């Protein structure tokens, strides 16, 4: 069992050497895109929620 664990961590080390991490500017730009996308989707869902709640309240009168 310890041999399998040791082999696993050796393979993890080899694979981590292949990883190319993004630079700071790329991370910042990606974060801006994610925040903007979440904001736009939340506005859309908010308007849909308001519209549906008004529709339901009108139909229950």
Backbone atoms as SQL, in Angstrom:
CREATE TABLE atoms (id INTEGER PRIMARY KEY, chain TEXT, resi INTEGER, resn TEXT, atom TEXT, x REAL, y REAL, z REAL);
INSERT INTO atoms VALUES
  (1, 'A', 1, 'UNK', 'N', 0.823, -1.195, 0.000),
  (2, 'A', 1, 'UNK', 'CA', 0.000, 0.000, 0.000),
  (3, 'A', 1, 'UNK', 'C', 0.864, 1.255, 0.000),
  (4, 'A', 2, 'UNK', 'N', 1.949, 1.246, 0.767),
  (5, 'A', 2, 'UNK', 'CA', 2.815, 2.418, 0.816),
  (6, 'A', 2, 'UNK', 'C', 3.522, 2.619, -0.515),
  (7, 'A', 3, 'UNK', 'N', 3.771, 1.544, -1.231),
  (8, 'A', 3, 'UNK', 'CA', 4.432, 1.647, -2.529),
  (9, 'A', 3, 'UNK', 'C', 3.511, 2.352, -3.527),
  (10, 'A', 4, 'UNK', 'N', 2.212, 2.016, -3.485),
  (11, 'A', 4, 'UNK', 'CA', 1.251, 2.666, -4.375),
  (12, 'A', 4, 'UNK', 'C', 1.132, 4.153, -4.061),
  (13, 'A', 5, 'UNK', 'N', 1.136, 4.482, -2.786),
  (14, 'A', 5, 'UNK', 'CA', 1.036, 5.884, -2.371),
  (15, 'A', 5, 'UNK', 'C', 2.263, 6.651, -2.830),
  (16, 'A', 6, 'UNK', 'N', 3.431, 6.063, -2.659),
  (17, 'A', 6, 'UNK', 'CA', 4.680, 6.708, -3.073),
  (18, 'A', 6, 'UNK', 'C', 4.684, 6.914, -4.590),
  (19, 'A', 7, 'UNK', 'N', 4.240, 5.921, -5.332),
  (20, 'A', 7, 'UNK', 'CA', 4.167, 6.034, -6.788),
  (21, 'A', 7, 'UNK', 'C', 3.182, 7.130, -7.191),
  (22, 'A', 8, 'UNK', 'N', 2.060, 7.191, -6.498),
  (23, 'A', 8, 'UNK', 'CA', 1.058, 8.212, -6.795),
  (24, 'A', 8, 'UNK', 'C', 1.654, 9.606, -6.646),
  (25, 'A', 9, 'UNK', 'N', 2.332, 9.874, -5.543),
  (26, 'A', 9, 'UNK', 'CA', 2.891, 11.202, -5.316),
  (27, 'A', 9, 'UNK', 'C', 4.025, 11.525, -6.285),
  (28, 'A', 10, 'UNK', 'N', 4.763, 10.543, -6.707),
  (29, 'A', 10, 'UNK', 'CA', 5.786, 10.775, -7.732),
  (30, 'A', 10, 'UNK', 'C', 5.134, 11.196, -9.046),
  (31, 'A', 11, 'UNK', 'N', 4.039, 10.511, -9.405),
  (32, 'A', 11, 'UNK', 'CA', 3.330, 10.854, -10.630),
  (33, 'A', 11, 'UNK', 'C', 2.693, 12.237, -10.543),
  (34, 'A', 12, 'UNK', 'N', 2.203, 12.590, -9.363),
  (35, 'A', 12, 'UNK', 'CA', 1.627, 13.920, -9.159),
  (36, 'A', 12, 'UNK', 'C', 2.707, 14.978, -9.368),
  (37, 'A', 13, 'UNK', 'N', 3.875, 14.748, -8.850),
  (38, 'A', 13, 'UNK', 'CA', 4.981, 15.692, -8.995),
  (39, 'A', 13, 'UNK', 'C', 5.341, 15.875, -10.474),
  (40, 'A', 14, 'UNK', 'N', 5.381, 14.779, -11.214),
  (41, 'A', 14, 'UNK', 'CA', 5.697, 14.851, -12.648),
  (42, 'A', 14, 'UNK', 'C', 4.620, 15.642, -13.392),
  (43, 'A', 15, 'UNK', 'N', 3.356, 15.381, -13.077),
  (44, 'A', 15, 'UNK', 'CA', 2.261, 16.075, -13.762),
  (45, 'A', 15, 'UNK', 'C', 2.231, 17.560, -13.414),
  (46, 'A', 16, 'UNK', 'N', 2.550, 17.909, -12.167),
  (47, 'A', 16, 'UNK', 'CA', 2.555, 19.314, -11.777),
  (48, 'A', 16, 'UNK', 'C', 3.647, 20.104, -12.491),
  (49, 'A', 17, 'UNK', 'N', 4.706, 19.454, -12.885),
  (50, 'A', 17, 'UNK', 'CA', 5.758, 20.138, -13.647),
  (51, 'A', 17, 'UNK', 'C', 5.274, 20.500, -15.046),
  (52, 'A', 18, 'UNK', 'N', 4.256, 19.797, -15.551),
  (53, 'A', 18, 'UNK', 'CA', 3.721, 20.068, -16.883),
  (54, 'A', 18, 'UNK', 'C', 2.707, 21.221, -16.902),
  (55, 'A', 19, 'UNK', 'N', 2.211, 21.587, -15.722),
  (56, 'A', 19, 'UNK', 'CA', 1.160, 22.602, -15.631),
  (57, 'A', 19, 'UNK', 'C', 1.737, 23.974, -15.934),
  (58, 'A', 20, 'UNK', 'N', 1.010, 24.727, -16.764),
  (59, 'A', 20, 'UNK', 'CA', 1.399, 26.110, -17.058),
  (60, 'A', 20, 'UNK', 'C', 0.385, 27.008, -16.359),
  (61, 'A', 21, 'UNK', 'N', 0.827, 27.707, -15.335),
  (62, 'A', 21, 'UNK', 'CA', -0.058, 28.573, -14.585),
  (63, 'A', 21, 'UNK', 'C', -0.160, 29.924, -15.284),
  (64, 'A', 22, 'UNK', 'N', -1.350, 30.550, -15.273),
  (65, 'A', 22, 'UNK', 'CA', -1.515, 31.843, -15.946),
  (66, 'A', 22, 'UNK', 'C', -0.803, 32.955, -15.186),
  (67, 'A', 23, 'UNK', 'N', -0.452, 33.994, -15.945),
  (68, 'A', 23, 'UNK', 'CA', 0.192, 35.128, -15.285),
  (69, 'A', 23, 'UNK', 'C', -0.861, 35.997, -14.595),
  (70, 'A', 24, 'UNK', 'N', -0.415, 36.961, -13.850),
  (71, 'A', 24, 'UNK', 'CA', -1.295, 37.796, -13.034),
  (72, 'A', 24, 'UNK', 'C', -2.328, 38.540, -13.880),
  (73, 'A', 25, 'UNK', 'N', -1.907, 39.099, -15.004),
  (74, 'A', 25, 'UNK', 'CA', -2.830, 39.862, -15.852),
  (75, 'A', 25, 'UNK', 'C', -3.953, 38.986, -16.406),
  (76, 'A', 26, 'UNK', 'N', -3.626, 37.779, -16.781),
  (77, 'A', 26, 'UNK', 'CA', -4.645, 36.854, -17.293),
  (78, 'A', 26, 'UNK', 'C', -5.655, 36.513, -16.213),
  (79, 'A', 27, 'UNK', 'N', -5.191, 36.291, -15.005),
  (80, 'A', 27, 'UNK', 'CA', -6.095, 35.972, -13.886),
  (81, 'A', 27, 'UNK', 'C', -7.019, 37.154, -13.597),
  (82, 'A', 28, 'UNK', 'N', -6.465, 38.359, -13.606),
  (83, 'A', 28, 'UNK', 'CA', -7.270, 39.560, -13.337),
  (84, 'A', 28, 'UNK', 'C', -8.318, 39.752, -14.431),
  (85, 'A', 29, 'UNK', 'N', -7.931, 39.598, -15.694),
  (86, 'A', 29, 'UNK', 'CA', -8.888, 39.743, -16.797),
  (87, 'A', 29, 'UNK', 'C', -9.985, 38.683, -16.731),
  (88, 'A', 30, 'UNK', 'N', -9.622, 37.466, -16.424),
  (89, 'A', 30, 'UNK', 'CA', -10.612, 36.394, -16.308),
  (90, 'A', 30, 'UNK', 'C', -11.578, 36.668, -15.152),
  (91, 'A', 31, 'UNK', 'N', -11.064, 37.192, -14.063),
  (92, 'A', 31, 'UNK', 'CA', -11.897, 37.516, -12.913),
  (93, 'A', 31, 'UNK', 'C', -12.902, 38.607, -13.268),
  (94, 'A', 32, 'UNK', 'N', -12.448, 39.616, -14.017),
  (95, 'A', 32, 'UNK', 'CA', -13.357, 40.684, -14.453),
  (96, 'A', 32, 'UNK', 'C', -14.481, 40.122, -15.315),
  (97, 'A', 33, 'UNK', 'N', -14.144, 39.219, -16.217),
  (98, 'A', 33, 'UNK', 'CA', -15.153, 38.615, -17.091),
  (99, 'A', 33, 'UNK', 'C', -16.159, 37.823, -16.262),
  (100, 'A', 34, 'UNK', 'N', -15.692, 37.069, -15.297),
  (101, 'A', 34, 'UNK', 'CA', -16.594, 36.266, -14.452),
  (102, 'A', 34, 'UNK', 'C', -17.518, 37.175, -13.649),
  (103, 'A', 35, 'UNK', 'N', -16.984, 38.227, -13.044),
  (104, 'A', 35, 'UNK', 'CA', -17.801, 39.139, -12.235),
  (105, 'A', 35, 'UNK', 'C', -18.845, 39.823, -13.106),
  (106, 'A', 36, 'UNK', 'N', -18.463, 40.287, -14.295),
  (107, 'A', 36, 'UNK', 'CA', -19.406, 40.935, -15.205),
  (108, 'A', 36, 'UNK', 'C', -20.499, 39.963, -15.643),
  (109, 'A', 37, 'UNK', 'N', -20.118, 38.738, -15.965),
  (110, 'A', 37, 'UNK', 'CA', -21.094, 37.731, -16.380),
  (111, 'A', 37, 'UNK', 'C', -22.080, 37.425, -15.261),
  (112, 'A', 38, 'UNK', 'N', -21.599, 37.271, -14.054),
  (113, 'A', 38, 'UNK', 'CA', -22.477, 36.995, -12.906),
  (114, 'A', 38, 'UNK', 'C', -23.425, 38.166, -12.679),
  (115, 'A', 39, 'UNK', 'N', -22.930, 39.392, -12.818),
  (116, 'A', 39, 'UNK', 'CA', -23.769, 40.577, -12.637),
  (117, 'A', 39, 'UNK', 'C', -24.887, 40.621, -13.678),
  (118, 'A', 40, 'UNK', 'N', -24.543, 40.381, -14.940),
  (119, 'A', 40, 'UNK', 'CA', -25.540, 40.410, -16.018),
  (120, 'A', 40, 'UNK', 'C', -26.590, 39.315, -15.820),
  (121, 'A', 41, 'UNK', 'N', -26.153, 38.123, -15.487),
  (122, 'A', 41, 'UNK', 'CA', -27.098, 37.017, -15.279),
  (123, 'A', 41, 'UNK', 'C', -27.988, 37.280, -14.069),
  (124, 'A', 42, 'UNK', 'N', -27.427, 37.870, -13.015),
  (125, 'A', 42, 'UNK', 'CA', -28.246, 38.154, -11.835),
  (126, 'A', 42, 'UNK', 'C', -29.292, 39.218, -12.140),
  (127, 'A', 43, 'UNK', 'N', -28.950, 40.223, -12.955),
  (128, 'A', 43, 'UNK', 'CA', -29.945, 41.214, -13.360),
  (129, 'A', 43, 'UNK', 'C', -31.065, 40.555, -14.170),
  (130, 'A', 44, 'UNK', 'N', -30.681, 39.721, -15.117),
  (131, 'A', 44, 'UNK', 'CA', -31.670, 39.026, -15.941),
  (132, 'A', 44, 'UNK', 'C', -32.603, 38.180, -15.078),
  (133, 'A', 45, 'UNK', 'N', -32.041, 37.392, -14.192),
  (134, 'A', 45, 'UNK', 'CA', -32.864, 36.537, -13.336),
  (135, 'A', 45, 'UNK', 'C', -33.733, 37.354, -12.382),
  (136, 'A', 46, 'UNK', 'N', -33.231, 38.503, -11.942),
  (137, 'A', 46, 'UNK', 'CA', -34.030, 39.383, -11.092),
  (138, 'A', 46, 'UNK', 'C', -35.247, 39.906, -11.822),
  (139, 'A', 47, 'UNK', 'N', -35.040, 40.350, -13.083),
  (140, 'A', 47, 'UNK', 'CA', -36.172, 40.837, -13.873),
  (141, 'A', 47, 'UNK', 'C', -37.173, 39.716, -14.175),
  (142, 'A', 48, 'UNK', 'N', -36.678, 38.543, -14.479),
  (143, 'A', 48, 'UNK', 'CA', -37.569, 37.407, -14.728),
  (144, 'A', 48, 'UNK', 'C', -38.364, 37.082, -13.462),
  (145, 'A', 49, 'UNK', 'N', -37.717, 37.116, -12.316),
  (146, 'A', 49, 'UNK', 'CA', -38.391, 36.828, -11.054),
  (147, 'A', 49, 'UNK', 'C', -39.484, 37.857, -10.774),
  (148, 'A', 50, 'UNK', 'N', -39.172, 39.134, -10.979),
  (149, 'A', 50, 'UNK', 'CA', -40.171, 40.187, -10.757),
  (150, 'A', 50, 'UNK', 'C', -41.353, 39.999, -11.705),
  (151, 'A', 51, 'UNK', 'N', -41.053, 39.732, -12.973),
  (152, 'A', 51, 'UNK', 'CA', -42.116, 39.535, -13.954),
  (153, 'A', 51, 'UNK', 'C', -42.999, 38.352, -13.620),
  (154, 'A', 52, 'UNK', 'N', -42.391, 37.248, -13.259),
  (155, 'A', 52, 'UNK', 'CA', -43.182, 36.056, -12.918),
  (156, 'A', 52, 'UNK', 'C', -43.994, 36.252, -11.646),
  (157, 'A', 53, 'UNK', 'N', -43.440, 36.940, -10.666),
  (158, 'A', 53, 'UNK', 'CA', -44.187, 37.165, -9.431),
  (159, 'A', 53, 'UNK', 'C', -45.386, 38.073, -9.682),
  (160, 'A', 54, 'UNK', 'N', -45.228, 39.077, -10.557),
  (161, 'A', 54, 'UNK', 'CA', -46.370, 39.921, -10.896),
  (162, 'A', 54, 'UNK', 'C', -47.413, 39.124, -11.676),
  (163, 'A', 55, 'UNK', 'N', -46.975, 38.273, -12.560),
  (164, 'A', 55, 'UNK', 'CA', -47.888, 37.430, -13.340),
  (165, 'A', 55, 'UNK', 'C', -48.673, 36.496, -12.431),
  (166, 'A', 56, 'UNK', 'N', -48.008, 35.894, -11.474),
  (167, 'A', 56, 'UNK', 'CA', -48.691, 34.992, -10.531),
  (168, 'A', 56, 'UNK', 'C', -49.660, 35.778, -9.662),
  (169, 'A', 57, 'UNK', 'N', -49.242, 36.950, -9.187),
  (170, 'A', 57, 'UNK', 'CA', -50.147, 37.730, -8.325),
  (171, 'A', 57, 'UNK', 'C', -51.382, 38.188, -9.113),
  (172, 'A', 58, 'UNK', 'N', -51.234, 38.510, -10.397),
  (173, 'A', 58, 'UNK', 'CA', -52.378, 38.890, -11.214),
  (174, 'A', 58, 'UNK', 'C', -53.306, 37.702, -11.460),
  (175, 'A', 59, 'UNK', 'N', -52.726, 36.538, -11.654),
  (176, 'A', 59, 'UNK', 'CA', -53.546, 35.362, -11.932),
  (177, 'A', 59, 'UNK', 'C', -54.276, 34.855, -10.700),
  (178, 'A', 60, 'UNK', 'N', -53.808, 35.188, -9.508),
  (179, 'A', 60, 'UNK', 'CA', -54.462, 34.733, -8.279),
  (180, 'A', 60, 'UNK', 'C', -55.550, 35.690, -7.806),
  (181, 'A', 61, 'UNK', 'N', -55.671, 36.840, -8.438),
  (182, 'A', 61, 'UNK', 'CA', -56.702, 37.801, -8.016),
  (183, 'A', 61, 'UNK', 'C', -58.050, 37.376, -8.412);
